[in-house]
Amino acid sequence: MIEIESDVPFLWCLSPESSEGFCAVSMVVSYQEEEDLKNLTIETSVLSLSSDSSRSQQGEMLEWNEEDVDLFLKMVNYRRLCHNLPIADTLRIDFEDPAIVEIINVVAAAGFGTAYMVPGLLKKRRGRLPVYHGQIGGMASLNTVCGFKPCAIVDVDGDEVVCVLLDDVEIGEPEDHDYLHQHDLLLVKREDLLHPGFTGEQMPDGSHVLH
């Protein structure tokens, strides 16, 4: 368990991954252990495509921006509400908790990924499925060609929503082996969002009930 101090920044570490200019994204956070200041590195599944060849070859350290921190806190607080836990003034984070590692992956995907609309991914809305008005930092479901899949909402702009896919999806014919992967960034319409209970995700009140 690590207590977050306001003067200790979160960092992104971009490490060269391939000759095509991709960098692996990791999170680095400093913490105090007795009298020593140590760094904890948390690897993510996210790749960043650098437009600067020197960065893609040498790597880079970047401090989290305001959008990263805001999304992280919203997702942590959403999770606490789902478990009926109070929102505390001082946030203590267990970076060995798989749920926290997953949140870090989502924040990395939101910050370094590129959102696309994927033709043929979503099924046409059926009238009996109610529209879900999700908020940034919360969960939702998407009705894909492979069934209902969970996603995290990371940005909303009018009728357009950017979300991070939380499960793999196979699209096209099975023999094509064409996949969207967990932590891919998608651009969808607000009307495409469904209640998170369709994929077993909790609401902040802890329920899965669909109305």
C-alpha positions as a Markdown table, in Angstrom:
| # | Residue | x | y | z |
|---|---|---|---|---|
| 1 | Met | 0.0 | 0.0 | 0.0 |
| 2 | Ile | 1.4 | 3.4 | -1.1 |
| 3 | Glu | 0.1 | 6.7 | 0.1 |
| 4 | Ile | 0.1 | 9.4 | -2.6 |
| 5 | Glu | 1.7 | 12.6 | -1.7 |
| 6 | Ser | 0.8 | 15.8 | -3.6 |
| 7 | Asp | 4.4 | 16.6 | -4.4 |
| 8 | Val | 5.3 | 13.2 | -5.8 |
| 9 | Pro | 4.5 | 13.1 | -9.6 |
| 10 | Phe | 3.3 | 10.1 | -11.6 |
| 11 | Leu | 5.5 | 9.5 | -14.6 |
| 12 | Trp | 5.1 | 7.7 | -17.9 |
| 13 | Cys | 8.1 | 5.8 | -19.2 |
| 14 | Leu | 8.2 | 5.3 | -22.9 |
| 15 | Ser | 10.6 | 2.5 | -23.9 |
| 16 | Pro | 11.6 | 1.6 | -27.5 |
| 17 | Glu | 9.6 | -1.4 | -28.6 |
| 18 | Ser | 10.1 | -1.8 | -32.3 |
| 19 | Ser | 11.9 | -0.3 | -35.3 |
| 20 | Glu | 8.5 | 1.0 | -36.5 |
| 21 | Gly | 8.6 | 3.8 | -33.9 |
| 22 | Phe | 6.5 | 2.2 | -31.2 |
| 23 | Cys | 7.3 | 2.6 | -27.5 |
| 24 | Ala | 6.0 | 0.5 | -24.6 |
| 25 | Val | 4.2 | 2.6 | -22.0 |
| 26 | Ser | 4.9 | 2.0 | -18.3 |
| 27 | Met | 4.0 | 4.0 | -15.2 |
| 28 | Val | 6.6 | 5.0 | -12.7 |
| 29 | Val | 5.7 | 6.3 | -9.2 |
| 30 | Ser | 8.1 | 7.2 | -6.4 |
| 31 | Tyr | 7.4 | 6.0 | -2.9 |
| 32 | Gln | 9.1 | 6.1 | 0.5 |
| 33 | Glu | 10.3 | 2.9 | 2.1 |
| 34 | Glu | 11.8 | 3.7 | 5.5 |
| 35 | Glu | 14.4 | 6.3 | 4.7 |
| 36 | Asp | 14.9 | 5.4 | 1.0 |
| 37 | Leu | 13.0 | 6.9 | -2.0 |
| 38 | Lys | 12.3 | 4.1 | -4.5 |
| 39 | Asn | 10.6 | 3.9 | -7.9 |
| 40 | Leu | 7.9 | 1.4 | -8.7 |
| 41 | Thr | 7.4 | 0.6 | -12.4 |
| 42 | Ile | 4.1 | -0.8 | -13.6 |
| 43 | Glu | 4.0 | -2.1 | -17.2 |
| 44 | Thr | 1.0 | -1.6 | -19.4 |
| 45 | Ser | -0.2 | -3.3 | -22.6 |
| 46 | Val | -0.3 | 0.1 | -24.4 |
| 47 | Leu | 2.0 | 1.1 | -27.2 |
| 48 | Ser | 2.7 | 4.7 | -28.2 |
| 49 | Leu | 3.6 | 5.6 | -31.7 |
| 50 | Ser | 6.2 | 8.4 | -31.7 |
| 51 | Ser | 6.4 | 11.0 | -34.5 |
| 52 | Asp | 10.0 | 11.7 | -33.3 |
| 53 | Ser | 12.5 | 9.1 | -34.4 |
| 54 | Ser | 15.0 | 10.0 | -31.6 |
| 55 | Arg | 12.3 | 9.4 | -29.0 |
| 56 | Ser | 11.3 | 6.1 | -30.4 |
| 57 | Gln | 15.0 | 5.0 | -30.3 |
| 58 | Gln | 16.0 | 6.4 | -26.9 |
| 59 | Gly | 12.7 | 6.4 | -24.9 |
| 60 | Glu | 11.4 | 9.3 | -22.8 |
| 61 | Met | 10.0 | 10.1 | -19.4 |
| 62 | Leu | 6.8 | 12.2 | -19.2 |
| 63 | Glu | 5.0 | 13.6 | -16.2 |
| 64 | Trp | 1.3 | 12.8 | -16.1 |
| 65 | Asn | -0.8 | 15.7 | -17.3 |
| 66 | Glu | -4.0 | 17.0 | -15.7 |
| 67 | Glu | -6.2 | 14.9 | -17.9 |
| 68 | Asp | -4.3 | 11.7 | -16.8 |
| 69 | Val | -4.6 | 12.5 | -13.1 |
| 70 | Asp | -8.3 | 13.5 | -13.4 |
| 71 | Leu | -9.3 | 10.3 | -15.2 |
| 72 | Phe | -7.3 | 8.2 | -12.8 |
| 73 | Leu | -9.0 | 9.7 | -9.8 |
| 74 | Lys | -12.5 | 9.5 | -11.4 |
| 75 | Met | -12.0 | 5.8 | -12.1 |
| 76 | Val | -10.6 | 5.1 | -8.6 |
| 77 | Asn | -13.5 | 6.9 | -7.0 |
| 78 | Tyr | -16.0 | 5.1 | -9.3 |
| 79 | Arg | -14.6 | 1.8 | -8.1 |
| 80 | Arg | -14.8 | 2.9 | -4.4 |
| 81 | Leu | -18.4 | 3.9 | -4.9 |
| 82 | Cys | -19.1 | 0.5 | -6.5 |
| 83 | His | -17.8 | -1.1 | -3.3 |
| 84 | Asn | -19.7 | 1.3 | -1.0 |
| 85 | Leu | -16.5 | 2.8 | 0.2 |
| 86 | Pro | -16.3 | 6.5 | 1.2 |
| 87 | Ile | -14.4 | 9.1 | -0.9 |
| 88 | Ala | -11.4 | 10.0 | 1.4 |
| 89 | Asp | -9.5 | 13.3 | 1.3 |
| 90 | Thr | -6.2 | 11.3 | 1.4 |
| 91 | Leu | -6.0 | 8.6 | -1.3 |
| 92 | Arg | -4.1 | 5.4 | -0.5 |
| 93 | Ile | -3.5 | 3.2 | -3.4 |
| 94 | Asp | -2.4 | -0.4 | -3.5 |
| 95 | Phe | -0.4 | -0.6 | -6.8 |
| 96 | Glu | -0.4 | -4.4 | -6.5 |
| 97 | Asp | -4.2 | -4.5 | -6.8 |
| 98 | Pro | -5.1 | -5.8 | -10.3 |
| 99 | Ala | -8.0 | -3.4 | -10.4 |
| 100 | Ile | -5.7 | -0.4 | -9.9 |
| 101 | Val | -3.3 | -1.8 | -12.6 |
| 102 | Glu | -6.2 | -2.1 | -15.0 |
| 103 | Ile | -7.1 | 1.5 | -14.3 |
| 104 | Ile | -3.5 | 2.5 | -15.1 |
| 105 | Asn | -3.8 | 0.6 | -18.4 |
| 106 | Val | -7.0 | 2.5 | -19.2 |
| 107 | Val | -5.4 | 5.9 | -18.5 |
| 108 | Ala | -2.4 | 5.0 | -20.6 |
| 109 | Ala | -4.7 | 3.9 | -23.5 |
| 110 | Ala | -6.6 | 7.2 | -23.2 |
| 111 | Gly | -3.4 | 9.2 | -23.2 |
| 112 | Phe | -1.4 | 7.5 | -25.9 |
| 113 | Gly | -3.9 | 5.6 | -28.1 |
| 114 | Thr | -5.8 | 6.8 | -31.2 |
| 115 | Ala | -9.5 | 6.5 | -31.2 |
| 116 | Tyr | -11.2 | 5.0 | -34.3 |
| 117 | Met | -14.7 | 4.2 | -35.4 |
| 118 | Val | -14.6 | 0.5 | -36.4 |
| 119 | Pro | -17.1 | -0.4 | -39.1 |
| 120 | Gly | -18.9 | -3.7 | -38.4 |
| 121 | Leu | -18.0 | -3.7 | -34.7 |
| 122 | Leu | -21.4 | -2.8 | -33.2 |
| 123 | Lys | -24.8 | -4.3 | -33.7 |
| 124 | Lys | -27.6 | -2.0 | -34.7 |
| 125 | Arg | -29.5 | -0.8 | -31.6 |
| 126 | Arg | -32.7 | -2.6 | -30.8 |
| 127 | Gly | -35.5 | -0.4 | -29.5 |
| 128 | Arg | -35.9 | -2.2 | -26.2 |
| 129 | Leu | -32.3 | -1.5 | -25.1 |
| 130 | Pro | -32.3 | 1.7 | -23.1 |
| 131 | Val | -29.8 | 4.4 | -23.7 |
| 132 | Tyr | -27.2 | 4.7 | -20.9 |
| 133 | His | -25.9 | 8.1 | -19.9 |
| 134 | Gly | -22.5 | 7.2 | -18.6 |
| 135 | Gln | -19.9 | 9.6 | -17.2 |
| 136 | Ile | -16.2 | 9.9 | -17.8 |
| 137 | Gly | -14.4 | 7.5 | -15.5 |
| 138 | Gly | -17.3 | 5.1 | -15.4 |
| 139 | Met | -18.1 | 1.7 | -17.0 |
| 140 | Ala | -20.4 | 0.9 | -19.9 |
| 141 | Ser | -21.3 | -2.0 | -22.2 |
| 142 | Leu | -21.1 | -2.2 | -26.0 |
| 143 | Asn | -23.3 | -4.5 | -28.1 |
| 144 | Thr | -20.7 | -5.9 | -30.4 |
| 145 | Val | -20.8 | -8.7 | -33.1 |
| 146 | Cys | -19.3 | -10.9 | -30.4 |
| 147 | Gly | -21.8 | -10.1 | -27.7 |
| 148 | Phe | -21.8 | -7.5 | -25.0 |
| 149 | Lys | -18.3 | -6.2 | -24.1 |
| 150 | Pro | -17.3 | -3.9 | -21.2 |
| 151 | Cys | -15.6 | -0.6 | -21.8 |
| 152 | Ala | -14.4 | 2.4 | -19.8 |
| 153 | Ile | -15.6 | 5.9 | -20.7 |
| 154 | Val | -12.6 | 8.2 | -21.0 |
| 155 | Asp | -14.0 | 11.3 | -22.9 |
| 156 | Val | -17.3 | 12.7 | -24.0 |
| 157 | Asp | -17.8 | 15.4 | -26.7 |
| 158 | Gly | -21.4 | 16.1 | -27.5 |
| 159 | Asp | -22.8 | 12.9 | -29.1 |
| 160 | Glu | -19.3 | 11.3 | -29.5 |
| 161 | Val | -17.8 | 9.1 | -26.8 |
| 162 | Val | -14.2 | 7.8 | -26.5 |
| 163 | Cys | -14.0 | 4.5 | -24.6 |
| 164 | Val | -11.3 | 1.9 | -23.9 |
| 165 | Leu | -12.3 | -1.6 | -24.7 |
| 166 | Leu | -11.8 | -4.0 | -21.7 |
| 167 | Asp | -12.0 | -7.3 | -23.6 |
| 168 | Asp | -10.9 | -8.7 | -27.0 |
| 169 | Val | -13.4 | -8.7 | -29.9 |
| 170 | Glu | -13.1 | -10.8 | -33.0 |
| 171 | Ile | -14.6 | -9.0 | -36.0 |
| 172 | Gly | -15.1 | -10.3 | -39.6 |
| 173 | Glu | -15.1 | -13.9 | -40.5 |
| 174 | Pro | -13.4 | -16.4 | -38.0 |
| 175 | Glu | -10.9 | -17.4 | -40.7 |
| 176 | Asp | -9.7 | -13.8 | -41.0 |
| 177 | His | -8.5 | -13.7 | -37.3 |
| 178 | Asp | -9.2 | -10.0 | -37.2 |
| 179 | Tyr | -9.2 | -8.8 | -33.6 |
| 180 | Leu | -9.7 | -5.7 | -31.6 |
| 181 | His | -7.7 | -6.0 | -28.4 |
| 182 | Gln | -8.2 | -5.2 | -24.8 |
| 183 | His | -7.2 | -1.5 | -24.2 |
| 184 | Asp | -7.9 | -0.5 | -27.8 |
| 185 | Leu | -9.4 | 3.0 | -28.0 |
| 186 | Leu | -12.8 | 3.3 | -29.7 |
| 187 | Leu | -14.9 | 6.2 | -30.9 |
| 188 | Val | -18.6 | 5.5 | -30.6 |
| 189 | Lys | -21.9 | 7.4 | -30.4 |
| 190 | Arg | -23.5 | 8.1 | -27.0 |
| 191 | Glu | -26.5 | 6.1 | -28.1 |
| 192 | Asp | -24.2 | 3.0 | -28.5 |
| 193 | Leu | -23.5 | 3.0 | -24.7 |
| 194 | Leu | -25.4 | 0.4 | -22.7 |
| 195 | His | -25.8 | -0.2 | -19.0 |
| 196 | Pro | -22.6 | -1.8 | -17.5 |
| 197 | Gly | -24.8 | -4.5 | -16.1 |
| 198 | Phe | -25.0 | -6.1 | -19.6 |
| 199 | Thr | -21.5 | -7.3 | -19.0 |
| 200 | Gly | -21.7 | -7.9 | -15.3 |
| 201 | Glu | -20.1 | -4.6 | -14.3 |
| 202 | Gln | -21.3 | -2.9 | -11.2 |
| 203 | Met | -23.0 | 0.5 | -10.9 |
| 204 | Pro | -21.8 | 2.8 | -8.1 |
| 205 | Asp | -24.6 | 1.5 | -5.9 |
| 206 | Gly | -23.2 | -2.0 | -6.3 |
| 207 | Ser | -26.2 | -3.2 | -8.3 |
| 208 | His | -26.4 | -5.1 | -11.6 |
| 209 | Val | -30.1 | -4.6 | -12.1 |
| 210 | Leu | -31.3 | -3.5 | -15.6 |
| 211 | His | -34.5 | -1.5 | -16.0 |
